Amino acid sequence: MELICPAGTPASFREAVDAGADAVYCGFRDETNARNFPGLNFDLSELREAVAYARKRNVKTFVALNTFMTAGKEDLWYRRADEATRAGANALIVADFGLMAHIAKHHPTQRLHISVQASASNADALAYLVENFGAARVVLPRTLTIQDIARIARQVACEVEVFVFGGLCVMAEGRCSLSSYATGKSPNMNGVCSPASHVRYQQSGRDMISDLGGFTINRFAEAEPTGYPTLCKGRFEIGDAKTYAFEDPVSLDVMDQLDQLRDAGVKALKVEGRQRGKAYISEVVSTLRAALHAAPDERTRLMARLRTLSEGQQTTHGAYEKRWR
């Protein structure tokens, strides 16, 4: 199975390549990609250099154009697809059907991957994308079990890629409006979930309160680790309980289920983390590469050293074994 790794900067891109990635995914420095944050991403010249660096080392480059086009501004997405193709991207990761149609028409030989943002999670939806746009691979949402993945893989005529490590988004990807509601910035169209410009921390006695867009998201006790405020991982009063309503602030780690994923027909394993620094990328990618070649009982020991790099220093199997509240 291929190891697909993130890069938010040219430095992180080189680290991912050198640490053992089979492919590295990245995006342009604008709203065409779902990690549109200051200080991240690539301009066209940086992308060209990254593609060349990867190609010399037999590593593929995937370019994420995984937001939905804004009416009247479609030319930005079309131009970026054209530029990424000419720069030599091995695949474009796309969510918007209109952009898929543009790529299929103007770049019929360009490999197309369906982004997790498209939320294509059943065989009928995938058959439509394969037949109409020539989709070669789908990145499945993180809300499916291994049994779901296996059933889909048996029915579709494209490759299947799944997330195995990193930040966990449990919403139906591409349809989440929580951050938009709080900040007015859409992760699906502007590429910004919980933008830093709308984040505030304030002291309340010995507690630390985190706000997003003027909404209180969490209250942390003095010795409690303070997480980044996203609504899906906020803590709220629900009845008599004060708890995480949607998902706990933990990271995904299903590397101990590699054999089951392979048997399910998974072609590629994806790591989340384009907002992370190059030291994180280097450690995670090299560890996952070692885990892929290790015996099952050795994987646990290898993965344990990544626990401190995970959100809340905790990990979960997510929907693979989730008992929903």
C-alpha angles and dihedrals in degrees: 000000000000120000109225113195136189131242125184095175138026089254092054090046092058091046091053092049094047093045094059111274118158089205135006124209125206141153145220123270096258144062094292089088131056095235098061099157131141113269095022138099138027141288118216096267091049090050092052090051091048093051091050092048091051095044093055087058096044092251123136127231122218119190117210114220088163106145127090118261119253114235109256093016099070092120090075091060093042091051093049091050090051092047095047091050093050090046089061103255110175091215141001118223107215138177105175118084091211091056090046088055091050092051093046091051102041101028105029093164094051112108112241125206121191110233122230084240089072087066091215101167108154137061096249093055092048093047088055092052093047094047097044104034105019094244110192099189141013127210103215122220119260091242096081130096123227088255089055091049093050092050092050094045091055092054104043133079096218138072121271124226124184137185114252106168141023138034114007122224110185098180121104091271115241092023103068115121099171097101091041090054093052101038109016088237114114120217088201097052107017095034093234124120113182096348115216090235088069097045121103134175123197136177118241109183104302093336128093116222122202121204133191119195091340094310120117107237104174147355118214127198119234097266096034120108110252115229131205109266114251120154094229089059097040124124116234143174107259112175106310094338132089103205149130103285101198109013139348117247096260136120129247119252120167098150089121087065097057094119092052091048091050091050089049090061100257113162101186138027117214129207120205120217120100089144092058126097127252094258090058091047093050094050096043097044095046091048094048091047089054091046092054090060096039129096114258094256091051094052092070092058092047094048093048090074090062094057093092090054093055127097108275086359086273134108136202140192087230116197090353088081104000119151100203119222 
